[in-house]
Amino acid sequence: MEKLIIFLPLLASIISGFFGSKIGNKASQVTTSSFVSLSAILSIYIFYNVISNDYSNNIIIAKWISSGLLDVNWSIKIDQISSVMLVVVTLVSAVVHIYSIGYMSHDPHQPRFMSYLSLFTFAMLVLVTSDNFLQLFFGWEGVGLCSYFLIGFWFKKPTANAAAIKAFLVNRVGDFGFALGIFLVFYIFGTVNYEEVFNQVSLYKDNNIKFLGIELNSINLICFLLFIGAMGKSAQIFLHTWLPDAMEGPTPVSALIHAATMVTAGVFLVVRCSPIFEYSPIILGFITVVGMTTAFFAATVALVQNDIKKIIAYSTCSQLGYMFFATGVGAYNVAMFHLFTHAFFKALLFLGAGSVIHSFNDEQDINNMGGVYRHLPYTYSLMIIGTLALTGFPFLSGFYSKDLIIEFAYLKGNNLGYYACGIGIFTAVLTSIYSWRLIFKTFHGEFNNKKIKLSNMHESPPIMLVPLVILGLGSVLAGYIFKDLFMGYGSFSEFWNGSIFFLKPLTTDHPPGYILYLTPILVTISIPLSYLIFLKNKSFLESLTNSNRPIYLFLKNKWYFDELYEVLFVKSSKFLGRFFWKKIDGLVIDRFGPDGLSNLFKYFSIKAVKFQSGFIYQYAFVMLIGFSIILTIIIIK
């Protein structure tokens, strides 16, 4: 069964990719969607088995590498963490596959698109079921490669190509750190297998190593390098710039990458490696700072963006920040809980945005929308559900998971925890404001689109709406149903044993009442506030923007990260490249190397031609000179 879960998406990708032109568009769509859906059904069964029977397994598929100390298997590891990830990845992937049948119906390259989606799913499943760092890295690079294919799927569009290259390059920065971390794991522990590494961590907690001439604690260095990889994949601040540009790909790609697969890989890595990170409080503090900074940064930028998909993309970036600072305060299970619930409502919002874009004939600017909630009733209702869940409105899924992160940050009991708690509450308010701004400007107010008539607006077909309904149910019910399981309450108190390591048990204390109620109250108040600002009193918003123009431009330009990187890395790299090309390669290497030798041979060839005059007496003279030289050499010897 476990093998079917992993290899059905791969088989679907091969069939659609290599034989799509022969079997046709419809057969490719049905094959990939049904295979991935079957994988999702089997994943749900595995998850149920893990919950009810404490099932775990490590299925060795094949011996992969055996050389000296390095002994690596290709395996499928089933435990609590991987079973959760299997459900998240396959379920969201299945609804995205089904949704894509309708969304990509007019694209001439449907089999290739479906093949990429299934291959992406396979790579992510390999990642989450690995029992060693090397197989993890294989899946890690696999999703990076597939994201390049999917973001740049419309390769004739220059912005899509640029976005795909940007995503690939930025992730290479993080992956370089991740690879160094894996090398260091093998160097210190002599193995890359999880269990063997985790069992030795406590023995090396005081071990030091020289790195770049500096003596550092080896566990701290390993955690830092692994987290650099996580920062790249999960788009944390400084390595986040690829994420908004990834919106150039088709909307189903945005849902798949940003909801359940690639961007959650970094969070999964930190949770999986909790036995290592627990012995590095310094790096956990660093993760907390990076997470809460990312959450705040992305929320502020989302406030002023106008592209419907980019607003949701920055929301993803912000929510990933929440997950990371949950791991930073040691609440790994809470981070997994938010990852689980977030997959439903974020996929719902992305696919809902795709439905809106589909109805507006590919328009993505919310300023060119408005007044269509009566014409798109199902999409509107489902996006309202997704927005409520995202903002943490009481009793929807985000309410249970996001508020727990804020509570555990407070219960950390130190200044960093209190600071993270405050940032988390403030960011939750910003999240609510920009989320309702999207809803109000997209569906309410005046119809502002000049390219199409309001009467021509139409709801998406059922093939696109049914996946939204499934995700809507998850957005409403997932938090309530699974909160006890993820938190280990009642009969589930032993659920995480063996998969998540806690050096110190999580506190069972409760934060003060105002911490419990403050966020839901502020989130609820922000709904009418957003209505007043963005619909009823637009003049106030305009005056606020004009009076704070520098701040507005700072946020509009995404804190100028792209401009800064353009100066520091892009232009300097181009300058160095041109210098080495023109000055070093051209004037030195080519001049005295290939070009120099060719010119030298050419010169002597031209001179040698002059000896071929056709006169016998000149040939005799040359022969006489040659004979004289040979005779002279013989006599001298």
Secondary structure as GFF3:
##gff-version 3
##sequence-region A 1 637
A	DSSP	alpha_helix	2	23	.	.	.	ID=ss1
A	DSSP	alpha_helix	25	53	.	.	.	ID=ss2
A	DSSP	beta_strand	57	67	.	.	.	ID=ss3
A	DSSP	beta_strand	70	78	.	.	.	ID=ss4
A	DSSP	alpha_helix	80	103	.	.	.	ID=ss5
A	DSSP	alpha_helix	110	128	.	.	.	ID=ss6
A	DSSP	alpha_helix	133	151	.	.	.	ID=ss7
A	DSSP	alpha_helix	158	189	.	.	.	ID=ss8
A	DSSP	alpha_helix	194	200	.	.	.	ID=ss9
A	DSSP	three_ten_helix	201	204	.	.	.	ID=ss10
A	DSSP	beta_strand	208	211	.	.	.	ID=ss11
A	DSSP	beta_strand	214	217	.	.	.	ID=ss12
A	DSSP	alpha_helix	218	233	.	.	.	ID=ss13
A	DSSP	alpha_helix	242	245	.	.	.	ID=ss14
A	DSSP	three_ten_helix	246	248	.	.	.	ID=ss15
A	DSSP	alpha_helix	251	255	.	.	.	ID=ss16
A	DSSP	pi_helix	256	260	.	.	.	ID=ss17
A	DSSP	three_ten_helix	262	264	.	.	.	ID=ss18
A	DSSP	alpha_helix	265	272	.	.	.	ID=ss19
A	DSSP	alpha_helix	274	277	.	.	.	ID=ss20
A	DSSP	alpha_helix	281	302	.	.	.	ID=ss21
A	DSSP	alpha_helix	308	328	.	.	.	ID=ss22
A	DSSP	alpha_helix	332	359	.	.	.	ID=ss23
A	DSSP	three_ten_helix	366	368	.	.	.	ID=ss24
A	DSSP	alpha_helix	377	391	.	.	.	ID=ss25
A	DSSP	alpha_helix	397	411	.	.	.	ID=ss26
A	DSSP	alpha_helix	415	443	.	.	.	ID=ss27
A	DSSP	three_ten_helix	454	456	.	.	.	ID=ss28
A	DSSP	alpha_helix	462	487	.	.	.	ID=ss29
A	DSSP	three_ten_helix	490	492	.	.	.	ID=ss30
A	DSSP	alpha_helix	513	531	.	.	.	ID=ss31
A	DSSP	pi_helix	532	536	.	.	.	ID=ss32
A	DSSP	alpha_helix	538	547	.	.	.	ID=ss33
A	DSSP	alpha_helix	549	556	.	.	.	ID=ss34
A	DSSP	three_ten_helix	558	560	.	.	.	ID=ss35
A	DSSP	alpha_helix	561	565	.	.	.	ID=ss36
A	DSSP	pi_helix	566	571	.	.	.	ID=ss37
A	DSSP	alpha_helix	572	579	.	.	.	ID=ss38
A	DSSP	pi_helix	580	590	.	.	.	ID=ss39
A	DSSP	alpha_helix	591	592	.	.	.	ID=ss40
A	DSSP	alpha_helix	594	609	.	.	.	ID=ss41
A	DSSP	alpha_helix	616	636	.	.	.	ID=ss42
###
